Amino acid sequence: MKKENTAIEKTTFSVLDLVPVTQGSTIKKAFENSLELAQRVEELGFKRFWISEHHNTESIVSSATVVLLGHIAQGTSKIRIGSGGIMLPNHSPLVVAEQFGTLESLFPGRIDLGLGRAPGTDQKTAMALRRSRQESPQEFPKDVQQLQKYFSAENVTSDVRALPGEGLEIPLYLLGSSTFSAELAGKLGLSYAFASHFAPTHLHSALNLYRQNFKASGQQEKPYSMACVNVIAADTDEEAERLATSQKQFALGIIRNQRKPMPPPVESMEELWNEGEKHTIQQMMHYSFIGSEETIRKQLSVFIEETKVDEVMAVSHIYDHEARLRSYEILSRLNKTAKNPFFDDSDL
């Protein structure tokens, strides 16, 4: 047990929220649940709370990401708030700099800017978002560097300035599900987050490439890596497995291009998917930690030892909101038991 705790106690834990809509509920309720979740995990000692940008889907309503981040930041007091991420091809770097400059000015020292190079939607919707902009993911490195320029104090003499934004220390995080952003994050000396919660294939190669290419920068003196994983915790392994069927149905909807609100759990998935779909979803959910506190402690300890990540970001696709809150409470006990440096009992 000592070896397992050693791995966990060196790792920071955070939260990614997709702002899911559940079957039979409303978009407004999804927003309310997201805020309540942020407030609860803040109490539990999690480091940061990120929201991801998605568009044109009934199951996830985080499309106006910056607006939601402001809502969450207003309703919390100390947890870091950020994007996991802003899909940069959809936006002008200047607008992103101004928006996050505004957030940082309103909530100083609490804002993270995670950046992705995918559209976060289908191609038709991506074109509608970009309108006449001839943008592609291949422009991503230039856009990131343009953002850095807008945030720099040296940009004061430029004809185009981000106000607010200029001179503010807003940390950038590059997000990815392949090796492209890993190498770029290393070369630019930025923190790197891998989306292993839905695209596990290149996790280890991306982390290795990031560390091999890392060059110290004004933001980071040494590599800082994060991995997003699925965590569904409950009082028993059996209950956790039952709760996890909502996420499996959610993944099944993605495969079938039927992105409806998240359904309630079922007793068995066998009548809902075929063997091919089952295999695909099992591959997608490879880095999913499902079970009781002790089960998840063992699973996560192995994952942390193998990947050597500095931070684990947990996403929990759970239909029942109270069960989702409970899942994060159980996860927080791993941090508390291990005396994680960001967890302070005096804050509770």
N, C-alpha and C positions, 0 to 999 in steps of 0.2 A: 504493500500500500504506500510505503514511503516514496518509492520511485514514481508512482502515479501522481502523488501530490506534488512532487518536485516539478514535474512537467507542467502541471496546472498553475502552480503558484507563480511561475514566471510569465504567465500569459494573461493579457488583458482580454476582457470579454465585453462585447458590444452587441447592438441590436440593429438589424435591418428590417424595416417595415415596408411592405408593398401596398399597404392600405387596401386590404382585400374587402370585397363586398361579399357577404354571405347570402345564401339562398333564403328568400323570405324576408330579408332586411332591406335597408336603404343606403344610398350613398352618404347621406348625412350621418347615419349611424356609423358607417365606416370611418368617417372623419372623427367622430366622437370617440370611437374605440381606439383610434390611433393616438389621440391625445392622452387618453386614460392609460394606455400602455406606456407611453413615454414617461408619464408622471410616476407610474409604478416602478419601472426599471430604474428611474433616477433614484427613487427611495432605496432600491435594492443594490445600488452601487455600480451599475454598468457605466462604462466609460463614455459611450457615444450612442446616439440614436440617428440612424440614417434612413432616408426615404429615397426610393428609386423612381426614375422617370419612365413611365409607360403611357402609351396612347392607344385609343380606339379599342378598348376591351371592357366588357361589362364586369369582369372579375377583379380588376385592379383600377383604382381611381386616383392614382398619383400623378396624373398628367400635368397639373399646375404645381409642379414640385416646389418652386420657390415660395408660392403662396402658402402651401402647407407647412413648409419649414418655418415660416414666420409665425404661423398659428401654433406650432409645437413649441417654438422658442418662447413665445409669449406665455404659454401655460406651464413652463418649467423654469428652473432657476440656475442649475449648475451643470447638468449633463450637456455634453457637446452635441450640437445639432448639425447635420450635414446631408449632402446628396450622395446617394449610392447607386447611380450617380446622375449627374446632368449629362445628357447625350449631346456632346458638343457639336456634332454635325448638324443638329437641328437648330442651332442658335449662333448668333453673332458673338464672338468673343467679347466685344465691347459691352453688349447687353448683359452677358453673364457677369462680367467684372462689375458693372454698375449694380446689378441685383444683389450679388454677394457682398459688395462693398456696403450696400444699404443694410443688409442683415448684420454684418460685422459691426457697423456703426451703432445699430440698435441693441445688439447683444454682444458686446466686446469680449473677445477671448473664448467664444463658444462655437464659432462657425467653422465647419470643414467644407471643402469643395472637392468632391470626388467626381472624376470625369471619365466618361465612356466614349468609345468611337462608333458604337452601333446606333441605329436610329431608335431602338426601343419600341419598334412597331413594325407593321408590314410596309412594303415598298410604296404602295399607293398612298398610305397615310404619311409616310416619310416625305413624299413629293409635295403633299398638301402642306406639310409643316414648313418646308424649305421654300416653297413657292418658286421664284425664279432663280434662287441661288444655285449655282452649279457646284454644290458641295459634295464631297465624297469622304468616306472614312480615311482615305489616303491623305487628306488634308489635315488630319488630326495632329500630327507633330507641329505643324506651323501654327495651328490654332492654339495649342497649349502654350507655345512660346509667345504668341501674341498676348495671351492672357497674363503670362508672367510679366510682360512688358507693361501692361496696363496697371498691374498691381505695384510695380516698382516705383520708388520715390524718384528715380532718375527720369521717369516719364514726364516730369513737371514741365519740361521745355517742349514737349511734343504738341503738334497742332491738334491731335485727338487724345483726349484724356478721359479716364474713368473717374467721375466724381459723383458720389463717393466710390472709393475703391483704391485710389492711388495712395501708395505708402502704407497700406494696411497689411498686416501679417496674417494672411489667410492661407493655411496650409493646403497644398494641392495633393490629391491622391489620384493615381491613375488606376483605373479598373480594367479588368480584362478576363476573357475566357480562353485566350490563346497565348502565344508567346510574343505577339507584336508589342503590346503595351508594356509587357514585362521588360523587354530590352530597352524601350524608350524611357520608362521610369528609372531604370538603372543609369542610363546615360545622362538624364537630366537631374539625377540626385533627388528624386521624389519618393514618397511612400508608395507602395504597390499593394493592391487588393485583388485577389483572384476569386472569380465567381464559381467556386466549386459546388455551390448548392444546386446548380442545374447543368454545369458543364465540367465534369470532373476530369476529363481525359488528359489535359495538358498541365494539371496542377504542379506536379513535381518538376517537369522540364521548365515551366514558366518561372517558378521560384528560383531554380538553379541559374537560369539565364539572367534574371533580375540581379541576383547577388554577384554573379560573375562580371556584369557590366556596370555595377554601381560606381559612381563617382561622387564624392562629397560635394555638397552644394550649400547655399545659404540656408536652405530649409533643413536638410538632413546631413549629418556628419557620417552616418553609417546606414546600411539598409534597414528598412522597416517594412515587414511584410505582414499582410493580413489575409485570412481566408474566410470566406462566407460559407457556412454550412447549415444544413437543416437540423433543427433540434426540436424534438417533440418528447417532452418529459411528462410523466404522470406518476401516481403513487405506486403503480405496478407496471410491469412489462406488458401485461395483457391489455391494460387500459390504454397505454401509450400506442400500442400497435393498432388498436381500434381507432383512436383519434387520428392516426396517420393515414387512414383510408381516405380522409377528406383531401389530403395533399395528393394522394395517388389518383384520385378522381380528377383533381385540378390538373395534374400532369397529363392525364388521359385526354382532357379537353384540349390541351395545347396540341397534342399529337393529331387529334381529329379536327383541329381548327374550329372547335366549338367552345369558345372561351366565355362560358356562362359563370354567374356567381358561384362561389365555393359551396359545394353541397355538404350536407351533414354526413357523419361517418356511417359506415355500413359494417355488418359483421364479417363479410367476406367480399373480396374483389373478384373472385373466380368467375362469377357470372357476368361481370362487367367488362372484362378485357379478354383479348385473345392472347395466345402465347407470344406472338411477336410484340404486341403492345406491352405485355408484362415485362419482357426482356428489355425493351427500350426504356421503360420507366425505371426499372431496377438499375440500369446503367446511369440514367440521369440522376437518380437519387443515391448514387454510390456513397457519397459523403453525407449520409443522414444518420443522426444519432437518436435512436428511438428507444425509450424504456424508462425504468425507474432511475432514481438518483444514482444508485450504485452502478447500474448498467451503463449509464451515460458517463459516469466518472471514468470507468475502465475504457470505454470506447474513445472518449476524447483524449485521454492520456496517451493512448497509442498514437492517435492522429497527430497530436502536438509533438510527440517525440520524433515521429517520422518526418514531419514537415518543417519543424523548427520555426514555425510562424510566431511572430511577436504578439499577434492579436487574433482572436477568433470572433467573428461576427455571426450571430445566430439569427436565423429567420425561422419562424414557426407558423406554418400554415395549419391552423387549428380552427375548426368551425365555431365552436363555442367560445365566446370571448372570455368567460371566467376560466375555462380550461387553458386558454392561451396565457392568461396572467399567471395561472398556477404553474405552467410549464417554465416560465421565466423565474418564478420564485424558487423552483427546484434547482434550476441551473445556477442561480445566484448562491445557493448553499455550497456548491463546489468551490466558488471563489472565497466564501467566508471561511469554510473549513481549511482552505489552503492559505489563508491570510494573504490573499492577493493584495498587492500594494495600493490598488485604487479603491479597495473596499474599506471603509472606515465605519465601525459600529457607532461612533459618536454622531454620525450624520443621520442615523435612523431615528 
